[in-house]
Amino acid sequence: MNAPAALPLRTLQHLVDASVISPDSVSGLAAVSARYAISISPEVLSTIKATGTDGPVARQYVPSVAELVSWPEEQADPIGDSAHSPIKGIVHRYPDRVLLMPTQVCAVYCRFCFRREAVGPAHGGLSDAELDAALNYIRHTPAVWEVILTGGDPLILSARRLATILTVLDEIPHVATIRIHSRIPVATPERIDDALIATLNAAHKPVNVAVHCNHAAELTPAAKTAIKRLRKAGVMLFGQTVLLRGVNDDPDTLEHLFRSMVAAGIKPYYLHQLDRAPGTGHFAVPIERGQEIVKALRGKLSGLAQPTYILDIPGGAGKVPVGPNYLSNQNGAMMIEDPRGAIHRL
């Protein structure tokens, strides 16, 4: 008889029992757990044990009293989801693409999440009627070329529910491509099972999965196996990383991460400047420091391993690159800096 599957850690007591936090810390963390959801999957717990309960993986998932500290830059909806939501479950910020958010539930909850006020078990997902209305919005908006499934984590949905969504999107002529944003391949890799692979394989339109990964330690053997299964299913894989203080805010750590992503079959796509949601200020890295880090990687890493350093402008104005500038005008002459720091006239 098979042993029962390990369950995620969802309460402070679960974290104490797993020796992730001390019993003495529970009272101080009670207000944090009351406001923001907690979930640490067995796979993530194993990685935390391997890298330390104060290490770069634990810092991403284990609640901290620092989450109760407010910073002036913080906003409940830092990228303006609500201002650009014409109907429940849809965010339409760019003319040619929409976000479709069928669920607000995740397998794990990141302590820096920019939707942390809107995700968690208490928020659930779209009802059948709400999902139909959201899909109808896409159906009747011909400008929509790409649909991005996010949330919450779309890959936490059952294969049947996900298949329903993909089938409808397949039938909409003006939708050319589908993207799914997910932590599942690294946080709960066992969910990349035969049923999910069959669902993705059945889609006629290209399916891209943006895998959220912030540290090379998250690319465990099980995660690499899940990623390989997705690749074999014809899914194109891109990497999304958030620049986080105490997690990956140095060139060596990011170099190792991006090399590891490419080796696993993931193209690093975006390095995100932190979106300043409530209680996330302790993760913030100044943009100037981020530019220094990205500049240090130029020339050391293949272009395949170079993501775009990006800022999502607060309020929903859109994403813009904020990487270092190599071009300058000096007394009317255009000058360019090479990866080694030498200046050349154009």
C-alpha atoms as one frame of an Amber mdcrd trajectory, in Angstrom:
protein
   0.000   0.000   0.000   1.368   3.434  -0.939   2.104   5.937   1.814  -0.208
   8.971   1.819   1.120  12.013   0.014   2.722  14.629   2.221   0.558  17.696
   2.740   1.635  21.334   2.402   2.377  23.391   5.505  -0.466  25.916   5.834
  -0.371  27.132   9.440   2.184  28.489  11.875   1.846  25.307  13.893   2.666
  23.274  10.793   5.831  25.373  10.403   6.758  24.773  14.041   6.149  21.027
  13.715   8.390  20.963  10.625  11.103  22.920  12.504  10.904  25.765   9.995
  10.142  28.379  12.672  10.597  28.308  16.433   7.660  28.047  18.867   8.699
  31.402  20.331   8.054  33.146  16.996   4.399  32.118  16.676   2.855  34.977
  18.651   4.791  37.562  16.639   3.751  35.975  13.350   0.064  35.598  14.188
  -0.879  38.920  12.590   1.086  38.020   9.458  -0.653  34.670   9.029  -4.039
  36.282   9.647  -3.477  38.705   6.746  -1.464  36.719   4.198  -1.858  33.091
   3.144   0.792  30.489   3.982   1.543  27.344   2.006   4.838  25.512   1.690
   4.761  22.397  -0.451   6.675  19.217   0.450   9.103  19.897  -2.427   9.819
  23.417  -1.207  10.137  22.189   2.387  12.756  19.690   1.263  14.696  22.475
  -0.464  14.429  24.691   2.619  15.855  21.869   4.736  18.743  21.527   2.274
  19.533  25.243   2.065  18.733  26.347   5.619  15.709  27.794   7.384  17.283
  31.247   7.017  18.468  30.612   3.444  17.384  32.032   0.080  14.525  29.581
  -0.472  13.123  29.868   3.053  13.184  33.658   2.772  10.781  33.438  -0.177
   8.141  31.339   1.584   8.464  31.510   5.376   6.477  34.370   6.957   8.362
  37.179   8.672   7.371  39.956  11.065   8.950  42.321   8.515   5.738  41.840
   6.498   3.943  44.020   9.054   6.202  47.011   8.326   4.746  49.552   5.911
   6.846  51.500   3.398   5.743  54.693   1.625   6.151  53.126  -1.843   3.775
  50.231  -1.159   0.377  49.859  -2.814  -2.330  47.246  -2.302  -2.595  46.870
  -6.099   0.877  47.929  -7.270   0.460  47.171 -10.980  -3.121  48.378 -11.350
  -4.965  45.108 -11.929  -8.274  46.484 -10.663  -8.081  49.650 -12.765  -7.705
  47.586 -15.937 -10.248  44.855 -15.205 -13.312  45.264 -17.460 -14.883  42.081
 -16.099 -14.099  39.704 -13.253 -11.179  37.431 -14.100  -9.830  39.642 -16.910
  -7.081  42.280 -16.802  -6.630  44.137 -20.098  -3.657  46.529 -19.874  -2.190
  46.082 -23.363  -4.184  46.157 -26.616  -3.079  42.743 -27.926  -3.082  40.634
 -24.758  -5.175  39.964 -21.678  -4.662  38.247 -18.369  -7.195  35.521 -17.632
  -7.266  34.662 -13.921  -9.387  31.549 -13.399  -8.136  30.982  -9.841  -6.622
  32.985  -6.995  -5.232  29.866  -5.302  -1.566  28.810  -5.414   0.286  25.689
  -4.355   2.720  27.929  -2.462   2.501  31.561  -1.364   5.477  33.828  -1.940
   6.090  36.424   0.751   6.820  39.087  -1.891   3.778  38.424  -4.131   2.386
  41.576  -5.739  -1.119  40.062  -5.564  -0.762  38.957  -1.947  -3.874  40.915
  -0.932  -5.950  39.019  -3.534  -4.655  35.422  -3.454  -5.193  32.570  -1.039
  -7.654  29.793  -0.253 -10.257  32.301   0.908 -10.390  33.913  -2.534 -11.086
  30.750  -4.581 -11.639  31.124  -8.311 -14.124  31.973 -11.005 -17.478  30.239
 -11.017 -18.597  28.549 -14.237 -20.709  31.589 -15.094 -17.858  33.995 -14.353
 -15.421  31.947 -16.425 -17.897  31.876 -19.322 -18.235  35.662 -19.108 -14.460
  36.127 -19.058 -14.015  33.867 -22.084 -16.810  35.729 -23.857 -14.921  38.987
 -23.287 -11.929  37.458 -25.093 -14.182  36.041 -27.814 -15.684  39.471 -28.514
 -12.416  41.458 -28.347 -10.697  40.869 -31.717  -7.575  42.832 -30.719  -6.600
  40.084 -28.263  -3.752  38.113 -29.836  -2.366  36.473 -26.677  -4.092  35.157
 -23.563  -2.009  34.867 -20.396  -3.370  32.514 -17.744  -2.292  33.679 -14.310
  -3.840  34.249 -10.913  -3.232  32.454  -8.549  -1.538  29.579 -10.305  -3.427
  28.168 -13.312  -1.594  24.837 -13.158  -3.203  24.130  -9.797  -6.476  23.648
 -11.694  -7.619  20.144 -12.517  -6.679  18.874 -15.962 -10.396  18.887 -16.839
 -10.868  22.543 -15.850  -7.709  23.599 -17.681  -8.762  21.604 -20.766 -12.105
  23.446 -20.824 -10.287  26.793 -20.921  -7.733  25.747 -23.545 -10.438  24.244
 -25.770 -12.358  27.520 -25.824  -9.216  29.557 -26.506  -8.328  27.159 -29.338
 -11.675  27.963 -30.957 -11.251  31.761 -30.892  -9.737  32.725 -34.278  -7.957
  35.916 -33.215  -6.166  34.275 -30.248  -2.842  33.112 -31.667  -0.924  31.998
 -28.596  -1.465  31.047 -24.961   0.848  31.705 -22.045   0.642  30.220 -18.531
   2.432  31.773 -15.544   3.248  29.185 -12.891   5.353  28.184  -9.888   4.097
  24.594 -10.135   7.070  23.082 -12.069   9.505  24.047  -9.295   7.225  24.138
  -6.249   4.928  21.153  -6.847   6.506  19.258  -9.743   4.403  16.156  -9.165
   1.421  18.054 -10.587   3.057  17.888 -14.034   1.483  14.457 -14.463   0.118
  12.461 -17.401  -3.285  14.162 -17.295  -1.807  17.654 -17.374   0.647  16.755
 -20.149  -2.207  15.277 -22.207  -4.216  18.472 -21.721  -1.353  20.671 -22.906
  -0.622  18.323 -25.803  -4.228  18.568 -26.948  -4.020  22.336 -27.455  -3.711
  23.271 -31.130  -2.253  26.702 -30.488   1.241  27.263 -29.068   1.352  27.021
 -25.294   4.122  28.846 -23.442   4.796  28.393 -19.733   6.582  31.140 -17.816
   8.223  29.382 -14.874   8.774  31.561 -11.806  12.149  30.661 -10.264  14.371
  32.912  -8.146  17.259  30.689  -7.047  19.119  27.770  -8.609  18.384  25.620
  -5.541  14.732  25.562  -6.633  15.700  23.573  -9.734  15.676  20.260  -7.878
  15.886  16.880  -9.646  12.087  16.589  -9.432  11.662  20.084 -10.869  14.018
  19.281 -13.747  12.036  16.125 -14.483   8.792  18.122 -14.595  10.409  20.722
 -16.851  11.653  17.985 -19.177   8.130  16.561 -19.422   6.794  19.970 -20.417
   9.491  20.357 -23.054   8.709  16.940 -24.499   5.067  17.989 -24.721   6.115
  20.829 -27.018   5.636  23.560 -24.412   7.979  26.533 -24.775   9.458  27.487
 -21.402  10.479  30.956 -20.266  11.834  32.037 -16.904  10.580  34.840 -14.687
  12.737  35.944 -11.769  12.187  38.672  -9.177  15.245  40.527  -7.908  15.047
  40.004  -4.137  17.284  41.227  -1.348  18.791  38.326   0.555  17.779  35.837
  -2.132  19.509  36.627  -5.419  20.805  40.203  -5.284  24.351  39.512  -6.431
  25.868  38.663  -9.824  27.182  35.222  -8.887  23.811  33.987  -7.622  21.977
  35.228 -10.717  24.647  33.867 -13.054  24.258  30.418 -11.478  20.454  30.683
 -11.671  20.327  31.746 -15.319  22.874  29.124 -16.399  20.873  26.490 -14.517
  17.650  27.623 -16.191  19.130  27.337 -19.676  20.646  23.939 -18.874  17.187
  22.748 -17.752  15.538  24.063 -20.926  14.149  27.397 -19.693  14.958  30.687
 -21.455  15.406  33.474 -18.854  12.848  36.046 -19.947  12.310  38.732 -17.298
  14.265  39.821 -14.246  11.594  41.815 -12.427  12.192  44.794 -10.222  10.099
  44.106  -7.105   6.489  45.301  -7.259   5.973  47.111  -3.980   2.990  45.327
  -2.477   2.259  45.783   1.261   4.813  44.250   3.574   7.450  43.562   0.910
   9.864  46.433   1.515  12.457  44.176   3.149  12.896  42.442  -0.221  13.475
  45.639  -2.198  16.717  46.162  -4.127  17.352  49.691  -5.458  17.160  49.920
  -9.247  20.688  51.332  -9.305  21.951  48.191  -7.596  19.950  46.044  -9.998
  21.569  47.834 -12.927  25.014  47.174 -11.471  24.209  43.481 -11.107  22.867
  43.180 -14.651  25.877  45.058 -15.999  28.208  42.657 -14.219  26.539  39.766
 -16.082  26.954  41.322 -19.544  29.798  39.606 -21.364  29.923  36.765 -18.836
  26.676  35.090 -19.889  25.474  33.903 -23.254  22.596  35.907 -24.687  20.449
  32.815 -24.144  20.921  33.319 -20.401  20.290  37.083 -20.335  16.792  38.168
 -19.252  15.454  41.702 -19.661  15.602  43.705 -16.426  12.078  45.095 -16.215
   9.976  47.429 -14.098   6.192  47.250 -14.040   5.354  50.928 -13.598   3.201
  51.399 -10.467  -0.460  51.983 -11.202  -0.646  49.874 -14.354   1.168  52.030
 -16.942   3.032  48.967 -18.209   6.407  47.240 -18.186   9.586  49.004 -19.316
  13.245  47.868 -19.424  15.402  49.515 -16.758  18.743  47.882 -17.519  22.049
  49.745 -17.679  22.657  52.202 -20.527  25.743  51.602 -22.668  25.196  54.495
 -25.084  25.982  58.153 -24.322  26.465  61.478 -26.076  29.692  63.238 -25.212
  30.040  66.696 -26.795  28.001  65.612 -29.791  29.816  62.310 -30.267  28.009
  59.014 -29.711  29.999  56.809 -27.354  29.424  53.153 -26.484  30.687  51.165
 -23.492  31.683  47.543 -24.062  31.136  44.706 -21.529  34.639  45.268 -20.096
  33.992  48.952 -19.405  36.043  50.410 -22.262  34.512  53.356 -24.136  34.385
  53.492 -27.934  33.328  56.242 -30.303  30.702  55.322 -32.884
